[in-house]
């Protein structure tokens, strides 16, 4: 049995049936799209009327030598040509606004859905795959809806109507062309199926390539410091060559399909000339009919030859549709409850972990195997444990960044899963060990969760986090843009901005994941002093890896083996727990024990 494809790399097969899933998105704009298709079809049919006028000219004024009706017939040809041009212009005007709106709506829906999906989803999916779906694939769909999808139908109908016109002109010529169309259809379907597979593979490989570029750009400092640029470049080149090979296969398939589709109209014209010339010589066919039949095939040349390109575009669009819905079909695991409960007012801030269990999807072992702990209102609880013991996972459960797989997390006696996410996250603020900043100003980063905060609120939060000094020294103060991921700042500066972002809304509950890990000794002392003031009256759960952080807490909980092994003050834990001493004791403290 084959294993399932990794996230973002589905089995490279697709079908034009995938395009039916666009129905609900396209539905509100169907009138404009149908009108656009109707205009394009009317323009094509207007062009097909010209050969019928040509027949009248050859068999009428030219054969009889009566040129009186000729100007009117020529004006008729010009009228049909002008009608075709105006109808095609009208088609473009009809289709531009709805297709760009469809693209914008799908892009907004995808982004909103990505925001609703749990952190575990983003941990598993490569960012380049998501980026290629949100940008490249949706652009492919817009082009298909605006042009190739419409003309795939219009040119197909035009080809059928053209054969019908040939049947009217001459049943023999029409029947011959109809028979010739059978191998054309079969060969077209053969190449289209194979092209669809290659198109999907190329889109997946493009997503992988985007991931390599993004990771290399974000990790450029690490790559340079380790001298690993050549290895990553080799990986990029290998992925690019793999993509190139797939694109070449697409080109070969497309070229073969184009060859068939170009050859068939040429063969049809030759067949018409042969049979028609024989018919004119035998007197069973007029010269005007022969000229009209050849003219019809000339007009059908582009609709038939373009079917190859249009089908390959449809294959690309079908693959893009499938890739889009691969993400949209993932149901958000963490959502608002059907009947949400209002949080207690005023918020006391008591946190109770009741027999909490957590297991990552697909994992055999539980990270948390029955954690029970109570953090009293206004208390600061430090959470200590060895690396990999589950401290970060535990803190993520309080604000429902992850959901328990067993037990419950209670806030003021209410299960957090019964609260609206917006209500819960207005009460619980989190600052992560790895500070994530956006490419925006300092003000926008600090007020990210509190967009209506005043400049005074921002400065107060910066003072609490010990960040006001370096922010004031920036070229434009709060309005200074800090660049992507805040990489223009030091690690300590980024962490202090993330801490300021967590405290700006004065939340009743704070979850701090090792908030002092990237600070130097002097800055650490400043932030500790600010935190002592901040934590007064606030319930806080603080992940700690150093004694200075632990000493901010009223009590300490030791997480070991997926459970709370001990709870007490720092001194009590030093005196009575050997595992805790190994993790957090200083030489001076050991000497006093």
SVG drawing of the C-alpha trace seen along z (x, -y; Angstrom):
<svg xmlns="http://www.w3.org/2000/svg" viewBox="-28 -60 59 62">
<polyline fill="none" stroke="black" stroke-width="0.4" points="0.0,0.0 1.4,-3.4 1.7,-6.1 -0.3,-9.3 1.4,-12.3 3.0,-14.8 1.1,-18.0 1.1,-20.3 2.1,-17.4 -1.0,-15.6 -1.1,-12.8 -0.4,-14.5 -3.7,-13.6 -6.6,-15.9 -9.6,-16.2 -11.6,-18.9 -14.4,-17.8 -12.6,-19.6 -13.7,-22.9 -17.3,-22.2 -16.3,-23.1 -16.0,-26.7 -19.7,-26.8 -20.6,-28.5 -17.8,-31.1 -18.8,-31.8 -22.5,-31.7 -23.0,-35.4 -21.3,-36.5 -22.8,-33.9 -24.9,-36.5 -21.9,-38.5 -19.9,-35.4 -22.7,-34.0 -23.2,-37.4 -19.5,-37.5 -19.6,-34.0 -22.7,-34.8 -21.0,-37.9 -18.0,-35.9 -20.1,-33.2 -22.2,-35.8 -19.0,-37.3 -17.7,-34.0 -21.0,-33.1 -21.0,-36.6 -17.6,-35.7 -19.0,-32.3 -21.7,-34.2 -19.1,-35.9 -18.4,-32.6 -22.1,-32.5 -22.0,-36.0 -18.8,-35.1 -20.8,-32.2 -23.4,-34.7 -20.8,-37.0 -19.0,-34.2 -22.2,-32.4 -24.0,-35.7 -22.4,-38.9 -19.1,-37.2 -20.6,-34.3 -23.4,-36.3 -21.4,-39.4 -24.0,-41.5 -22.1,-43.8 -25.1,-45.7 -25.6,-43.8 -21.9,-43.6 -21.5,-46.8 -24.4,-45.6 -22.8,-42.2 -19.4,-43.8 -21.1,-46.0 -22.6,-42.9 -19.2,-41.4 -17.9,-44.6 -21.0,-44.7 -20.4,-41.1 -16.7,-41.9 -17.6,-45.0 -20.2,-43.1 -17.5,-40.5 -15.1,-43.2 -17.7,-45.1 -19.0,-41.9 -15.5,-40.8 -14.9,-44.3 -18.1,-44.0 -17.1,-40.5 -13.9,-42.0 -15.8,-44.7 -18.3,-42.3 -15.8,-39.8 -13.0,-42.0 -14.8,-43.1 -16.4,-39.8 -13.4,-37.7 -11.1,-40.0 -13.8,-40.1 -13.9,-36.3 -10.1,-36.1 -10.1,-38.7 -12.9,-36.9 -11.2,-33.5 -7.9,-35.0 -9.7,-36.7 -11.5,-33.4 -8.3,-31.4 -6.5,-33.9 -9.3,-33.9 -9.4,-30.1 -5.7,-29.9 -6.1,-32.2 -8.8,-29.9 -6.8,-26.7 -4.9,-25.6 -1.2,-26.1 -0.6,-22.3 -1.8,-22.8 0.8,-25.5 3.5,-23.4 2.9,-20.6 2.4,-22.6 5.3,-24.2 4.8,-27.9 5.8,-28.0 2.9,-25.6 0.4,-27.9 2.0,-31.0 1.8,-29.4 -1.9,-28.5 -2.8,-32.0 -1.0,-33.8 -0.1,-31.8 -3.0,-29.3 -5.7,-31.9 -4.2,-34.0 -4.4,-30.9 -8.1,-30.5 -8.8,-34.1 -7.2,-33.8 -9.2,-30.7 -12.5,-32.3 -11.8,-35.5 -10.6,-33.9 -9.7,-30.3 -12.7,-28.8 -15.1,-31.0 -13.3,-30.3 -13.0,-26.6 -16.8,-26.5 -17.2,-29.2 -14.5,-27.7 -16.0,-24.2 -19.5,-25.4 -18.0,-27.4 -16.3,-24.3 -19.6,-22.3 -21.5,-25.1 -18.8,-25.4 -19.2,-21.7 -23.0,-22.4 -22.5,-25.2 -20.3,-22.9 -23.2,-20.3 -25.6,-23.0 -23.2,-24.1 -22.4,-20.5 -23.5,-17.4 -20.5,-15.5 -17.9,-18.0 -19.6,-18.3 -19.7,-14.6 -16.0,-14.2 -15.0,-16.9 -17.2,-15.3 -15.5,-12.0 -12.1,-13.7 -13.1,-15.2 -13.3,-11.9 -9.6,-11.1 -9.1,-14.8 -11.3,-14.5 -9.7,-11.2 -6.2,-12.5 -7.1,-15.7 -8.5,-13.8 -5.4,-11.5 -3.0,-14.4 -5.2,-16.5 -5.2,-13.7 -1.5,-13.4 -1.0,-17.2 -3.3,-17.5 -1.0,-15.2 2.1,-17.1 0.4,-20.5 -0.4,-19.4 3.2,-18.1 4.6,-21.4 2.4,-23.4 3.5,-21.3 7.1,-21.6 6.7,-25.4 5.4,-25.5 8.4,-23.5 10.7,-25.9 9.0,-28.9 9.5,-27.2 13.2,-27.0 13.4,-30.6 11.5,-31.8 13.5,-29.7 16.7,-30.9 15.7,-34.5 14.5,-34.3 17.5,-32.2 20.2,-34.2 22.1,-35.1 22.3,-31.4 23.3,-30.3 26.0,-32.9 27.4,-32.2 27.6,-28.5 28.9,-28.8 26.0,-26.7 25.1,-28.9 26.5,-26.4 24.5,-23.5 21.2,-25.4 22.0,-26.7 22.6,-23.2 19.2,-22.1 17.5,-25.1 19.1,-24.2 18.1,-20.6 14.5,-21.6 14.6,-24.1 15.9,-21.4 13.2,-19.0 10.6,-21.7 12.3,-22.4 12.0,-18.8 8.3,-18.8 7.8,-22.0 9.6,-20.5 7.3,-17.5 4.3,-19.9 5.8,-21.6 6.3,-18.3 2.7,-17.3 1.4,-20.7 3.5,-20.7 2.2,-17.3 -1.4,-18.4 -0.8,-21.6 0.7,-19.6 -2.5,-17.4 -4.8,-20.4 -2.9,-22.4 -2.6,-19.4 -6.3,-18.6 -7.5,-21.9 -4.8,-21.8 -5.8,-18.3 -9.5,-19.4 -8.7,-22.2 -6.8,-19.8 -9.7,-17.3 -12.2,-20.1 -10.1,-21.3 -9.8,-17.8 -13.4,-16.8 -14.7,-20.3 -12.5,-20.6 -13.8,-17.2 -17.3,-18.3 -16.9,-21.6 -15.4,-19.7 -18.3,-17.2 -20.8,-20.0 -22.2,-18.7 -20.8,-21.7 -20.7,-25.4 -17.5,-27.4 -19.0,-29.7 -19.8,-26.7 -16.2,-25.5 -14.8,-29.0 -17.3,-29.3 -16.3,-25.9 -12.6,-26.7 -13.4,-30.1 -15.3,-28.3 -12.4,-26.1 -10.1,-29.1 -12.3,-30.7 -12.3,-27.4 -8.5,-27.2 -8.0,-29.3 -11.0,-27.9 -9.8,-24.3 -6.0,-25.0 -6.6,-27.0 -8.3,-24.1 -4.9,-22.6 -3.9,-25.7 -7.3,-26.2 -7.4,-22.5 -3.9,-22.9 -5.1,-26.1 -8.1,-24.1 -5.8,-21.5 -3.8,-24.1 -7.0,-25.6 -8.3,-22.2 -5.0,-21.5 -5.2,-25.0 -8.8,-24.3 -7.8,-21.1 -4.9,-22.6 -7.1,-25.5 -9.7,-23.2 -7.1,-20.9 -6.6,-23.7 -10.2,-25.0 -11.4,-21.4 -9.4,-21.3 -11.9,-21.9 -10.7,-24.3 -10.2,-22.2 -10.5,-25.1 -13.7,-27.1 -16.3,-29.0 -18.7,-26.7 -22.3,-26.4 -23.7,-28.0 -20.9,-30.1 -20.9,-30.9 -20.2,-34.5 -17.0,-34.9 -17.4,-35.8 -17.5,-39.5 -15.4,-40.8 -12.7,-38.4 -10.9,-36.9 -8.3,-35.1 -8.2,-31.7 -6.7,-29.1 -7.4,-25.4 -5.8,-22.6 -7.9,-19.5 -6.3,-16.2 -5.1,-17.8 -3.9,-15.5 -2.4,-16.3 -1.2,-14.2 0.0,-15.6 -1.9,-14.3 -0.5,-10.9 1.9,-10.7 2.0,-7.5 3.0,-9.2 1.2,-11.8 3.1,-15.0 0.9,-15.8 -0.5,-12.8 -2.8,-14.1 -1.7,-17.6 -3.6,-19.1 -2.7,-22.5 -4.5,-25.6 -3.2,-29.2 -5.0,-31.4 -6.3,-34.8 -3.5,-37.4 -0.9,-34.7 2.2,-34.3 3.0,-30.7 6.4,-29.7 6.4,-26.5 9.7,-24.7 10.7,-21.5 13.4,-19.9 13.6,-20.6 10.8,-18.8 8.7,-18.3 5.7,-20.1 5.8,-23.5 5.1,-25.4 2.3,-23.0 0.7,-23.5 0.8,-27.3 -0.7,-27.1 -3.8,-25.3 -4.8,-28.3 -5.6,-30.6 -6.7,-27.6 -3.9,-27.9 -4.1,-24.1 -7.0,-22.1 -6.7,-19.5 -7.1,-15.8 -8.3,-15.0 -9.3,-16.8 -10.1,-20.5 -8.7,-23.9 -10.9,-26.2 -10.9,-29.9 -12.8,-31.1 -14.5,-27.7 -15.6,-27.9 -14.2,-25.4 -12.3,-27.6 -13.8,-25.5 -17.2,-26.9 -16.1,-30.6 -15.9,-32.5 -12.3,-32.7 -12.5,-36.5 -13.6,-36.7 -11.0,-34.2 -8.1,-35.9 -9.2,-39.3 -8.7,-37.9 -5.6,-35.8 -2.6,-37.4 0.5,-35.4 4.1,-36.4 6.1,-33.6 9.8,-32.7 10.3,-33.2 9.0,-36.7 7.2,-37.0 7.1,-40.6 5.6,-41.8 7.0,-44.1 5.4,-47.3 6.1,-50.1 6.8,-49.7 3.4,-51.2 1.6,-48.6 3.6,-45.7 2.9,-46.6 -0.8,-47.5 -1.3,-44.4 -3.9,-42.9 -5.2,-46.3 -5.6,-48.4 -7.3,-51.3 -4.6,-51.8 -3.4,-55.4 0.3,-56.4 0.3,-56.8 -0.8,-53.2 1.9,-52.1 4.6,-54.0 3.4,-52.6 3.6,-49.1 7.1,-49.8 8.1,-51.1 6.8,-48.0 8.7,-45.8 11.9,-48.0 11.7,-48.9 11.0,-52.6 14.6,-53.6 15.7,-51.9 12.4,-52.7 12.9,-56.4 16.3,-56.2 15.0,-54.8 15.0,-57.3 11.2,-57.8 10.3,-56.5 7.0,-54.6 6.7,-55.1 10.0,-53.3 9.4,-50.3 11.4,-47.4 11.5,-45.1 10.4,-41.6 10.4,-39.5 12.0,-42.4 15.5,-41.1 16.8,-44.6 16.6,-44.5 18.5,-42.4 17.0,-39.3 16.5,-41.1 14.8,-44.1 12.4,-41.8 11.5,-40.0 10.8,-43.2 8.5,-44.4 6.6,-41.1 6.3,-41.5 5.0,-45.0 2.4,-43.7 1.2,-41.1 0.7,-43.6 -0.7,-46.6 -4.3,-45.6 -3.8,-45.1 -5.2,-41.5 -6.3,-39.8 -4.3,-36.7 -0.8,-36.6 1.0,-33.6 4.7,-34.3 6.9,-31.7 10.4,-32.4 10.1,-36.2 13.6,-36.9 15.5,-34.4 17.1,-36.8 17.9,-39.7 21.3,-40.7 21.9,-41.0 21.3,-44.8 18.1,-44.7 16.9,-41.6 17.1,-43.5 15.1,-46.4 12.4,-44.1 12.2,-42.1 11.5,-45.3 8.8,-46.3 7.3,-42.8 7.1,-42.9 5.0,-46.0 2.9,-44.5 2.3,-41.1 0.8,-42.6 -2.9,-41.7 -2.5,-39.8 -2.7,-36.0 0.4,-34.9 1.7,-31.5 5.4,-32.0 7.6,-29.4 11.0,-29.7 14.5,-28.4 16.6,-30.5 16.5,-31.4 15.9,-35.1 12.6,-34.4 11.5,-31.9 12.0,-34.5 9.3,-36.7 6.8,-34.0 4.8,-33.4 5.0,-29.6 6.7,-27.2 5.3,-24.0 7.7,-21.3 6.5,-19.5 8.0,-16.1 6.9,-12.9 3.8,-14.7 2.6,-15.5 3.1,-18.1 5.7,-16.5 5.8,-19.2 4.5,-22.7 6.0,-25.1 8.0,-28.3 11.5,-28.5 13.1,-27.9 10.8,-25.0 11.5,-23.3 15.3,-23.8 15.2,-22.2 12.9,-19.3 13.2,-18.3 16.4,-17.0 15.2,-17.3 14.3,-20.9 17.7,-21.6 19.4,-20.1 17.4,-22.3 17.5,-25.7 19.8,-26.0 22.8,-28.3 26.1,-27.5 25.2,-30.1 21.8,-28.6 23.3,-25.1 25.7,-26.3 22.9,-27.6 20.9,-24.3"/>
</svg>
